[in-house]
Amino acid sequence: MYAEDFRAIVKQLDHEFIAGRIWNKDGSVWKSHAPTITKIENRLGWLDVSKTIDHSRLKAFQSSVKDKYTGAVVLGMGGSSLAPEVFAATFGHAAGFPTLHVLDSTNPDQIAALEAKLDIPTTLFIVSSKSGTTIETQAFFNYFYDRTGRNGKQFVAVTDPGTVLAEEARAKGFLDVFENPADIGGRYSALSYFGLVPAAVIGLDLDRLWASAAEMMKACGPDVIANQNPAAYLGALMGILATKGRDKVAIFTSPSIAAFGSWVEQLHRRKHRQRGQGHRADCRLDRRHAARLRQRPSVHLYQGEGRPGQRGDGRPNPRAARSRPPTPDAGD
């Protein structure tokens, strides 16, 4: 129905070298207002995060926590907690590594329920806050710091460079302090320390995770034409449909990667609330309702049978959890 419009958009993406400009962190791709362009460019660090994260340090940290903890808790709100939730729900944990929990609610009942699952003396707490001043995260830390007998060695901090949290963590003798690149926003921080420190704690195969990410980066690279670039292709399709009033996306996933669908939904919902335009995503729809979604574009993310994180030896396999390239289905 919209084939001609779609082809025109794809051609325009190539003509304006959009993919290359994004990789070059050119904020004018999105806006023309100079101050806004600067703000955008200061939040594109996720594009080259593989170059700014210390891989060897993360692997050494992973080795240091093996066989020492029964549980781990991410203390964080909003973007800081999204990727850890996906990793925990999708991969579980490897032998010798702790079960990961995420605390992102100040509801006393939820905090009490979480604490009931923990053996406090053998729990590692990951305090995650980009600003280092998130009130809820600070409250979580204060509570569990007291519960551990003020034992800083049971805590790890993940924050931006030079924050109050980083200073406090060093003063109180935290096990480790990871200072994340400041130009990475919380919701795009999965492959930064905000996502990778929790991933390391549960024993994910970090080398395979990085290799999988590098593979997708290459597929979406600056020199890949739009109709062969999965990111540009899907973005173009969703963009043209949004301009035609088809602005609600149904996300269908295999059960084993349902957490990933929820994460994508949150990213879409956040942007829609901010701008009041684009797509609204919903990953909670039943496939039986698909026949009624003819006017709603859908994205299908498929995963083979079984838990995606399990290899033959039972260890997590992040590469296996990467879905096949998304298959956009526009209905007609």
TIVEXLUM-34622 format. One record per residue (C-alpha): residue number from 1; residue in one letter; x, y, z. Coordinates in Angstrom, 2 decimals, decimal comma, padded with zeros to 5 digits. Layout:
! TIVEXLUM-34622
site pos = NUM code = A px = X py = Y pz = Z .
...
END
This chain:
! TIVEXLUM-34622
site pos = 1 code = M px = 000,00 py = 000,00 pz = 000,00 .
site pos = 2 code = Y px = 002,83 py = 002,38 pz = 000,86 .
site pos = 3 code = A px = 005,55 py = 000,85 pz = -001,30 .
site pos = 4 code = E px = 006,24 py = 003,98 pz = -003,34 .
site pos = 5 code = D px = 006,44 py = 006,17 pz = -000,23 .
site pos = 6 code = F px = 008,74 py = 003,66 pz = 001,43 .
site pos = 7 code = R px = 011,08 py = 003,48 pz = -001,57 .
site pos = 8 code = A px = 011,25 py = 007,28 pz = -001,63 .
site pos = 9 code = I px = 012,22 py = 007,41 pz = 002,05 .
site pos = 10 code = V px = 014,90 py = 004,74 pz = 001,61 .
site pos = 11 code = K px = 016,33 py = 006,63 pz = -001,35 .
site pos = 12 code = Q px = 016,33 py = 009,84 pz = 000,68 .
site pos = 13 code = L px = 018,20 py = 008,16 pz = 003,55 .
site pos = 14 code = D px = 020,97 py = 007,17 pz = 001,17 .
site pos = 15 code = H px = 020,99 py = 010,51 pz = -000,66 .
site pos = 16 code = E px = 021,41 py = 012,43 pz = 002,61 .
site pos = 17 code = F px = 023,92 py = 009,88 pz = 003,95 .
site pos = 18 code = I px = 021,85 py = 009,51 pz = 007,12 .
site pos = 19 code = A px = 023,49 py = 006,34 pz = 008,44 .
site pos = 20 code = G px = 026,97 py = 007,76 pz = 008,02 .
site pos = 21 code = R px = 026,01 py = 011,04 pz = 009,66 .
site pos = 22 code = I px = 024,53 py = 009,22 pz = 012,64 .
site pos = 23 code = W px = 027,72 py = 007,22 pz = 013,08 .
site pos = 24 code = N px = 029,62 py = 010,52 pz = 012,87 .
site pos = 25 code = K px = 027,42 py = 011,83 pz = 015,71 .
site pos = 26 code = D px = 025,86 py = 014,55 pz = 013,59 .
site pos = 27 code = G px = 022,95 py = 015,95 pz = 015,61 .
site pos = 28 code = S px = 021,58 py = 017,83 pz = 012,60 .
site pos = 29 code = V px = 020,10 py = 014,53 pz = 011,43 .
site pos = 30 code = W px = 017,31 py = 015,16 pz = 013,94 .
site pos = 31 code = K px = 017,16 py = 018,92 pz = 014,54 .
site pos = 32 code = S px = 018,26 py = 022,23 pz = 013,01 .
site pos = 33 code = H px = 018,32 py = 024,29 pz = 016,23 .
site pos = 34 code = A px = 022,02 py = 024,68 pz = 017,16 .
site pos = 35 code = P px = 021,70 py = 024,33 pz = 020,97 .
site pos = 36 code = T px = 019,50 py = 021,25 pz = 020,53 .
site pos = 37 code = I px = 021,99 py = 019,75 pz = 018,08 .
site pos = 38 code = T px = 024,71 py = 020,14 pz = 020,70 .
site pos = 39 code = K px = 022,58 py = 018,41 pz = 023,33 .
site pos = 40 code = I px = 021,90 py = 015,52 pz = 020,97 .
site pos = 41 code = E px = 025,56 py = 015,12 pz = 020,06 .
site pos = 42 code = N px = 026,43 py = 014,98 pz = 023,76 .
site pos = 43 code = R px = 024,22 py = 011,90 pz = 024,12 .
site pos = 44 code = L px = 025,49 py = 009,75 pz = 021,24 .
site pos = 45 code = G px = 028,30 py = 008,00 pz = 023,08 .
site pos = 46 code = W px = 026,48 py = 004,68 pz = 022,74 .
site pos = 47 code = L px = 027,53 py = 004,59 pz = 019,09 .
site pos = 48 code = D px = 031,19 py = 003,91 pz = 019,90 .
site pos = 49 code = V px = 030,76 py = 002,48 pz = 023,39 .
site pos = 50 code = S px = 032,79 py = -000,59 pz = 022,42 .
site pos = 51 code = K px = 035,85 py = 001,67 pz = 022,22 .
site pos = 52 code = T px = 035,29 py = 003,45 pz = 025,53 .
site pos = 53 code = I px = 034,56 py = 000,47 pz = 027,78 .
site pos = 54 code = D px = 037,51 py = -001,36 pz = 029,35 .
site pos = 55 code = H px = 036,79 py = -004,96 pz = 028,36 .
site pos = 56 code = S px = 039,75 py = -006,48 pz = 030,20 .
site pos = 57 code = R px = 038,77 py = -004,72 pz = 033,41 .
site pos = 58 code = L px = 035,23 py = -006,08 pz = 033,17 .
site pos = 59 code = K px = 036,48 py = -009,62 pz = 032,66 .
site pos = 60 code = A px = 038,82 py = -009,30 pz = 035,64 .
site pos = 61 code = F px = 035,93 py = -008,00 pz = 037,74 .
site pos = 62 code = Q px = 033,80 py = -010,93 pz = 036,61 .
site pos = 63 code = S px = 036,45 py = -013,40 pz = 037,72 .
site pos = 64 code = S px = 036,75 py = -011,66 pz = 041,09 .
site pos = 65 code = V px = 033,07 py = -012,10 pz = 041,98 .
site pos = 66 code = K px = 032,71 py = -015,74 pz = 040,94 .
site pos = 67 code = D px = 031,85 py = -018,16 pz = 043,77 .
site pos = 68 code = K px = 031,58 py = -015,35 pz = 046,31 .
site pos = 69 code = Y px = 027,93 py = -014,27 pz = 046,27 .
site pos = 70 code = T px = 024,53 py = -015,96 pz = 046,32 .
site pos = 71 code = G px = 022,68 py = -012,89 pz = 045,11 .
site pos = 72 code = A px = 023,19 py = -009,50 pz = 043,50 .
site pos = 73 code = V px = 020,90 py = -006,48 pz = 043,43 .
site pos = 74 code = V px = 020,93 py = -003,53 pz = 041,04 .
site pos = 75 code = L px = 019,83 py = -000,43 pz = 042,95 .
site pos = 76 code = G px = 018,71 py = 002,00 pz = 040,27 .
site pos = 77 code = M px = 015,81 py = 003,83 pz = 038,69 .
site pos = 78 code = G px = 014,73 py = 004,38 pz = 035,10 .
site pos = 79 code = G px = 017,30 py = 003,82 pz = 032,39 .
site pos = 80 code = S px = 019,89 py = 002,41 pz = 034,79 .
site pos = 81 code = S px = 017,74 py = -000,64 pz = 035,47 .
site pos = 82 code = L px = 016,40 py = -001,50 pz = 032,00 .
site pos = 83 code = A px = 019,23 py = -003,57 pz = 030,54 .
site pos = 84 code = P px = 019,98 py = -005,46 pz = 033,79 .
site pos = 85 code = E px = 016,33 py = -006,54 pz = 033,92 .
site pos = 86 code = V px = 016,56 py = -007,89 pz = 030,37 .
site pos = 87 code = F px = 019,80 py = -009,75 pz = 031,07 .
site pos = 88 code = A px = 018,47 py = -011,29 pz = 034,29 .
site pos = 89 code = A px = 015,13 py = -012,35 pz = 032,83 .
site pos = 90 code = T px = 016,62 py = -013,69 pz = 029,60 .
site pos = 91 code = F px = 019,82 py = -015,40 pz = 030,72 .
site pos = 92 code = G px = 019,42 py = -016,19 pz = 034,40 .
site pos = 93 code = H px = 022,90 py = -016,78 pz = 035,81 .
site pos = 94 code = A px = 025,83 py = -019,11 pz = 035,15 .
site pos = 95 code = A px = 027,15 py = -021,65 pz = 037,62 .
site pos = 96 code = G px = 029,15 py = -019,97 pz = 040,37 .
site pos = 97 code = F px = 027,54 py = -016,59 pz = 039,80 .
site pos = 98 code = P px = 024,71 py = -014,97 pz = 041,78 .
site pos = 99 code = T px = 021,05 py = -014,55 pz = 040,94 .
site pos = 100 code = L px = 020,41 py = -010,96 pz = 039,86 .
site pos = 101 code = H px = 017,55 py = -008,85 pz = 041,17 .
site pos = 102 code = V px = 016,65 py = -005,30 pz = 040,17 .
site pos = 103 code = L px = 015,21 py = -002,83 pz = 042,67 .
site pos = 104 code = D px = 013,62 py = 000,12 pz = 040,90 .
site pos = 105 code = S px = 010,61 py = 000,74 pz = 043,13 .
site pos = 106 code = T px = 010,25 py = 002,61 pz = 046,41 .
site pos = 107 code = N px = 007,17 py = 000,59 pz = 047,35 .
site pos = 108 code = P px = 007,92 py = -000,74 pz = 050,88 .
site pos = 109 code = D px = 006,18 py = -004,04 pz = 050,16 .
site pos = 110 code = Q px = 008,36 py = -004,65 pz = 047,09 .
site pos = 111 code = I px = 011,51 py = -003,79 pz = 049,02 .
site pos = 112 code = A px = 010,51 py = -006,14 pz = 051,84 .
site pos = 113 code = A px = 009,69 py = -008,92 pz = 049,37 .
site pos = 114 code = L px = 013,08 py = -008,54 pz = 047,72 .
site pos = 115 code = E px = 014,94 py = -008,50 pz = 051,02 .
site pos = 116 code = A px = 013,20 py = -011,71 pz = 052,04 .
site pos = 117 code = K px = 014,85 py = -013,44 pz = 049,08 .
site pos = 118 code = L px = 018,35 py = -012,29 pz = 050,00 .
site pos = 119 code = D px = 021,05 py = -013,59 pz = 052,28 .
site pos = 120 code = I px = 022,40 py = -010,13 pz = 053,05 .
site pos = 121 code = P px = 025,96 py = -011,18 pz = 054,04 .
site pos = 122 code = T px = 026,43 py = -012,92 pz = 050,67 .
site pos = 123 code = T px = 024,73 py = -010,32 pz = 048,47 .
site pos = 124 code = L px = 026,50 py = -007,85 pz = 046,18 .
site pos = 125 code = F px = 024,77 py = -004,51 pz = 045,63 .
site pos = 126 code = I px = 025,28 py = -002,53 pz = 042,41 .
site pos = 127 code = V px = 024,45 py = 001,14 pz = 042,95 .
site pos = 128 code = S px = 023,60 py = 002,60 pz = 039,53 .
site pos = 129 code = S px = 022,96 py = 006,29 pz = 038,92 .
site pos = 130 code = K px = 024,11 py = 008,37 pz = 035,96 .
site pos = 131 code = S px = 023,86 py = 011,64 pz = 037,86 .
site pos = 132 code = G px = 025,04 py = 010,12 pz = 041,12 .
site pos = 133 code = T px = 022,34 py = 012,06 pz = 042,95 .
site pos = 134 code = T px = 019,18 py = 010,05 pz = 042,20 .
site pos = 135 code = I px = 017,20 py = 010,34 pz = 045,43 .
site pos = 136 code = E px = 015,59 py = 006,91 pz = 045,24 .
site pos = 137 code = T px = 018,89 py = 005,18 pz = 044,48 .
site pos = 138 code = Q px = 020,56 py = 006,98 pz = 047,36 .
site pos = 139 code = A px = 017,77 py = 005,85 pz = 049,68 .
site pos = 140 code = F px = 018,19 py = 002,24 pz = 048,52 .
site pos = 141 code = F px = 021,92 py = 002,45 pz = 049,17 .
site pos = 142 code = N px = 021,54 py = 003,99 pz = 052,63 .
site pos = 143 code = Y px = 019,13 py = 001,25 pz = 053,66 .
site pos = 144 code = F px = 021,17 py = -001,71 pz = 052,45 .
site pos = 145 code = Y px = 024,46 py = -000,14 pz = 053,55 .
site pos = 146 code = D px = 023,10 py = -000,22 pz = 057,09 .
site pos = 147 code = R px = 021,76 py = -003,75 pz = 056,60 .
site pos = 148 code = T px = 025,25 py = -004,98 pz = 055,63 .
site pos = 149 code = G px = 026,78 py = -003,45 pz = 058,73 .
site pos = 150 code = R px = 028,16 py = -000,61 pz = 056,60 .
site pos = 151 code = N px = 030,38 py = -002,99 pz = 054,65 .
site pos = 152 code = G px = 031,50 py = -001,09 pz = 051,56 .
site pos = 153 code = K px = 033,04 py = -004,23 pz = 050,04 .
site pos = 154 code = Q px = 029,54 py = -005,51 pz = 049,30 .
site pos = 155 code = F px = 028,88 py = -002,57 pz = 046,98 .
site pos = 156 code = V px = 029,83 py = -001,58 pz = 043,45 .
site pos = 157 code = A px = 029,05 py = 001,84 pz = 041,96 .
site pos = 158 code = V px = 028,22 py = 002,63 pz = 038,33 .
site pos = 159 code = T px = 027,94 py = 006,34 pz = 037,59 .
site pos = 160 code = D px = 029,27 py = 009,18 pz = 035,46 .
site pos = 161 code = P px = 032,79 py = 010,49 pz = 036,08 .
site pos = 162 code = G px = 033,30 py = 012,71 pz = 039,11 .
site pos = 163 code = T px = 029,83 py = 012,40 pz = 040,60 .
site pos = 164 code = V px = 028,99 py = 012,55 pz = 044,29 .
site pos = 165 code = L px = 028,30 py = 008,81 pz = 044,14 .
site pos = 166 code = A px = 031,77 py = 008,08 pz = 042,74 .
site pos = 167 code = E px = 033,37 py = 010,09 pz = 045,53 .
site pos = 168 code = E px = 031,22 py = 008,46 pz = 048,21 .
site pos = 169 code = A px = 031,95 py = 005,00 pz = 046,84 .
site pos = 170 code = R px = 035,69 py = 005,52 pz = 047,11 .
site pos = 171 code = A px = 035,40 py = 007,08 pz = 050,55 .
site pos = 172 code = K px = 033,40 py = 004,10 pz = 051,83 .
site pos = 173 code = G px = 035,65 py = 001,49 pz = 050,27 .
site pos = 174 code = F px = 033,36 py = 000,03 pz = 047,64 .
site pos = 175 code = L px = 034,51 py = -003,16 pz = 045,96 .
site pos = 176 code = D px = 034,76 py = -001,26 pz = 042,67 .
site pos = 177 code = V px = 033,71 py = 001,98 pz = 040,99 .
site pos = 178 code = F px = 032,90 py = 002,05 pz = 037,27 .
site pos = 179 code = E px = 032,70 py = 005,54 pz = 035,77 .
site pos = 180 code = N px = 030,64 py = 005,44 pz = 032,60 .
site pos = 181 code = P px = 031,16 py = 007,73 pz = 029,59 .
site pos = 182 code = A px = 029,11 py = 010,85 pz = 030,31 .
site pos = 183 code = D px = 027,73 py = 011,08 pz = 026,76 .
site pos = 184 code = I px = 025,59 py = 007,95 pz = 027,10 .
site pos = 185 code = G px = 021,96 py = 008,33 pz = 028,17 .
site pos = 186 code = G px = 020,46 py = 005,81 pz = 030,57 .
site pos = 187 code = R px = 018,12 py = 004,16 pz = 028,10 .
site pos = 188 code = Y px = 020,91 py = 003,58 pz = 025,62 .
site pos = 189 code = S px = 023,40 py = 002,25 pz = 028,14 .
site pos = 190 code = A px = 022,98 py = -001,53 pz = 027,70 .
site pos = 191 code = L px = 026,51 py = -002,04 pz = 026,35 .
site pos = 192 code = S px = 028,08 py = 000,45 pz = 028,75 .
site pos = 193 code = Y px = 029,01 py = -000,24 pz = 032,37 .
site pos = 194 code = F px = 025,37 py = 000,23 pz = 033,39 .
site pos = 195 code = G px = 024,45 py = -002,92 pz = 031,51 .
site pos = 196 code = L px = 027,74 py = -004,80 pz = 031,42 .
site pos = 197 code = V px = 028,60 py = -004,72 pz = 035,12 .
site pos = 198 code = P px = 025,37 py = -006,60 pz = 035,99 .
site pos = 199 code = A px = 025,97 py = -008,85 pz = 032,96 .
site pos = 200 code = A px = 029,44 py = -009,68 pz = 034,26 .
site pos = 201 code = V px = 028,07 py = -010,39 pz = 037,73 .
site pos = 202 code = I px = 025,69 py = -013,09 pz = 036,46 .
site pos = 203 code = G px = 028,40 py = -014,74 pz = 034,39 .
site pos = 204 code = L px = 027,44 py = -013,84 pz = 030,83 .
site pos = 205 code = D px = 030,03 py = -014,70 pz = 028,19 .
site pos = 206 code = L px = 031,21 py = -011,14 pz = 027,62 .
site pos = 207 code = D px = 033,35 py = -011,97 pz = 024,60 .
site pos = 208 code = R px = 030,36 py = -013,48 pz = 022,80 .
site pos = 209 code = L px = 028,18 py = -010,55 pz = 023,79 .
site pos = 210 code = W px = 030,67 py = -008,05 pz = 022,37 .
site pos = 211 code = A px = 031,14 py = -010,14 pz = 019,22 .
site pos = 212 code = S px = 027,39 py = -010,22 pz = 018,68 .
site pos = 213 code = A px = 027,15 py = -006,46 pz = 019,14 .
site pos = 214 code = A px = 030,02 py = -005,91 pz = 016,71 .
site pos = 215 code = E px = 028,28 py = -008,08 pz = 014,14 .
site pos = 216 code = M px = 025,14 py = -005,95 pz = 014,30 .
site pos = 217 code = M px = 027,17 py = -002,73 pz = 014,23 .
site pos = 218 code = K px = 028,74 py = -003,92 pz = 010,99 .
site pos = 219 code = A px = 025,33 py = -004,80 pz = 009,52 .
site pos = 220 code = C px = 024,11 py = -001,28 pz = 010,34 .
site pos = 221 code = G px = 027,35 py = 000,44 pz = 009,38 .
site pos = 222 code = P px = 027,77 py = 003,85 pz = 007,72 .
site pos = 223 code = D px = 028,46 py = 002,39 pz = 004,29 .
site pos = 224 code = V px = 025,52 py = -000,04 pz = 004,20 .
site pos = 225 code = I px = 022,72 py = 001,16 pz = 001,93 .
site pos = 226 code = A px = 019,38 py = 001,69 pz = 003,63 .
site pos = 227 code = N px = 017,48 py = -001,24 pz = 002,11 .
site pos = 228 code = Q px = 020,20 py = -003,61 pz = 003,37 .
site pos = 229 code = N px = 020,69 py = -001,91 pz = 006,72 .
site pos = 230 code = P px = 018,28 py = -003,53 pz = 009,25 .
site pos = 231 code = A px = 018,16 py = -000,45 pz = 011,47 .
site pos = 232 code = A px = 017,59 py = 002,01 pz = 008,62 .
site pos = 233 code = Y px = 015,11 py = -000,31 pz = 006,90 .
site pos = 234 code = L px = 012,96 py = -000,81 pz = 009,98 .
site pos = 235 code = G px = 013,20 py = 002,86 pz = 010,93 .
site pos = 236 code = A px = 012,14 py = 003,95 pz = 007,45 .
site pos = 237 code = L px = 009,18 py = 001,58 pz = 007,45 .
site pos = 238 code = M px = 007,97 py = 002,69 pz = 010,88 .
site pos = 239 code = G px = 008,51 py = 006,32 pz = 009,98 .
site pos = 240 code = I px = 006,45 py = 006,24 pz = 006,80 .
site pos = 241 code = L px = 003,65 py = 004,33 pz = 008,53 .
site pos = 242 code = A px = 003,56 py = 006,88 pz = 011,35 .
site pos = 243 code = T px = 002,99 py = 009,66 pz = 008,83 .
site pos = 244 code = K px = 000,02 py = 007,67 pz = 007,49 .
site pos = 245 code = G px = -001,63 py = 007,42 pz = 010,90 .
site pos = 246 code = R px = -000,46 py = 003,90 pz = 011,66 .
site pos = 247 code = D px = 001,34 py = 004,95 pz = 014,81 .
site pos = 248 code = K px = 000,87 py = 002,01 pz = 017,17 .
site pos = 249 code = V px = 003,36 py = -000,83 pz = 016,99 .
site pos = 250 code = A px = 002,59 py = -004,37 pz = 018,14 .
site pos = 251 code = I px = 005,73 py = -006,21 pz = 019,26 .
site pos = 252 code = F px = 005,58 py = -010,01 pz = 019,23 .
site pos = 253 code = T px = 008,43 py = -012,00 pz = 020,75 .
site pos = 254 code = S px = 009,21 py = -015,60 pz = 021,53 .
site pos = 255 code = P px = 008,52 py = -016,23 pz = 025,25 .
site pos = 256 code = S px = 012,21 py = -016,67 pz = 025,98 .
site pos = 257 code = I px = 013,00 py = -013,08 pz = 024,96 .
site pos = 258 code = A px = 009,82 py = -011,44 pz = 026,23 .
site pos = 259 code = A px = 011,89 py = -009,14 pz = 028,46 .
site pos = 260 code = F px = 013,56 py = -007,70 pz = 025,38 .
site pos = 261 code = G px = 010,17 py = -006,82 pz = 023,92 .
site pos = 262 code = S px = 009,22 py = -005,03 pz = 027,13 .
site pos = 263 code = W px = 012,46 py = -003,06 pz = 026,97 .
site pos = 264 code = V px = 011,81 py = -001,96 pz = 023,38 .
site pos = 265 code = E px = 008,29 py = -000,97 pz = 024,38 .
site pos = 266 code = Q px = 009,63 py = 001,26 pz = 027,16 .
site pos = 267 code = L px = 012,04 py = 002,96 pz = 024,78 .
site pos = 268 code = H px = 009,21 py = 003,73 pz = 022,36 .
site pos = 269 code = R px = 006,84 py = 004,88 pz = 025,08 .
site pos = 270 code = R px = 009,45 py = 007,24 pz = 026,49 .
site pos = 271 code = K px = 010,08 py = 008,95 pz = 023,17 .
site pos = 272 code = H px = 006,39 py = 009,18 pz = 022,36 .
site pos = 273 code = R px = 005,69 py = 010,90 pz = 025,68 .
site pos = 274 code = Q px = 008,54 py = 013,33 pz = 025,13 .
site pos = 275 code = R px = 007,53 py = 014,43 pz = 021,63 .
site pos = 276 code = G px = 003,88 py = 013,47 pz = 021,34 .
site pos = 277 code = Q px = 004,54 py = 011,92 pz = 017,94 .
site pos = 278 code = G px = 005,90 py = 008,78 pz = 016,34 .
site pos = 279 code = H px = 004,87 py = 005,29 pz = 017,41 .
site pos = 280 code = R px = 003,40 py = 003,89 pz = 020,57 .
site pos = 281 code = A px = 004,50 py = 000,33 pz = 021,22 .
site pos = 282 code = D px = 002,71 py = -002,54 pz = 022,93 .
site pos = 283 code = C px = 004,31 py = -005,93 pz = 023,54 .
site pos = 284 code = R px = 001,49 py = -007,38 pz = 025,65 .
site pos = 285 code = L px = -000,89 py = -008,22 pz = 022,83 .
site pos = 286 code = D px = -001,83 py = -011,84 pz = 022,17 .
site pos = 287 code = R px = -001,14 py = -013,18 pz = 018,68 .
site pos = 288 code = R px = -004,81 py = -014,12 pz = 018,48 .
site pos = 289 code = H px = -005,53 py = -010,41 pz = 018,21 .
site pos = 290 code = A px = -003,29 py = -010,05 pz = 015,16 .
site pos = 291 code = A px = -006,22 py = -010,23 pz = 012,76 .
site pos = 292 code = R px = -007,57 py = -007,03 pz = 014,30 .
site pos = 293 code = L px = -004,27 py = -005,21 pz = 013,87 .
site pos = 294 code = R px = -004,44 py = -004,62 pz = 010,14 .
site pos = 295 code = Q px = -003,95 py = -000,92 pz = 010,73 .
site pos = 296 code = R px = -001,11 py = -001,45 pz = 013,19 .
site pos = 297 code = P px = 002,44 py = -002,25 pz = 012,03 .
site pos = 298 code = S px = 004,05 py = -005,08 pz = 013,95 .
site pos = 299 code = V px = 007,59 py = -006,21 pz = 014,66 .
site pos = 300 code = H px = 008,29 py = -009,91 pz = 015,16 .
site pos = 301 code = L px = 011,39 py = -010,99 pz = 017,10 .
site pos = 302 code = Y px = 011,97 py = -014,72 pz = 016,91 .
site pos = 303 code = Q px = 014,14 py = -016,96 pz = 019,05 .
site pos = 304 code = G px = 014,74 py = -020,70 pz = 018,82 .
site pos = 305 code = E px = 013,29 py = -023,12 pz = 021,34 .
site pos = 306 code = G px = 014,67 py = -023,23 pz = 024,86 .
site pos = 307 code = R px = 016,26 py = -020,54 pz = 026,99 .
site pos = 308 code = P px = 018,32 py = -018,32 pz = 024,67 .
site pos = 309 code = G px = 021,17 py = -018,02 pz = 027,12 .
site pos = 310 code = Q px = 021,93 py = -021,72 pz = 027,43 .
site pos = 311 code = R px = 024,69 py = -023,40 pz = 025,49 .
site pos = 312 code = G px = 025,44 py = -027,09 pz = 025,48 .
site pos = 313 code = D px = 027,40 py = -026,74 pz = 028,70 .
site pos = 314 code = G px = 024,63 py = -024,78 pz = 030,41 .
site pos = 315 code = R px = 026,49 py = -021,49 pz = 030,37 .
site pos = 316 code = P px = 024,94 py = -018,24 pz = 029,13 .
site pos = 317 code = N px = 025,25 py = -017,57 pz = 025,42 .
site pos = 318 code = P px = 024,41 py = -013,92 pz = 024,67 .
site pos = 319 code = R px = 024,85 py = -014,39 pz = 020,93 .
site pos = 320 code = A px = 022,09 py = -016,98 pz = 020,87 .
site pos = 321 code = A px = 019,70 py = -014,46 pz = 022,39 .
site pos = 322 code = R px = 020,16 py = -011,99 pz = 019,61 .
site pos = 323 code = S px = 017,03 py = -012,17 pz = 017,54 .
site pos = 324 code = R px = 017,04 py = -012,60 pz = 013,82 .
site pos = 325 code = P px = 016,89 py = -009,32 pz = 011,90 .
site pos = 326 code = P px = 013,47 py = -007,84 pz = 012,65 .
site pos = 327 code = T px = 010,76 py = -008,68 pz = 010,17 .
site pos = 328 code = P px = 008,53 py = -005,64 pz = 009,71 .
site pos = 329 code = D px = 004,96 py = -006,50 pz = 008,84 .
site pos = 330 code = A px = 002,86 py = -003,56 pz = 007,74 .
site pos = 331 code = G px = -000,35 py = -005,52 pz = 007,32 .
site pos = 332 code = D px = -001,24 py = -004,61 pz = 003,74 .
END
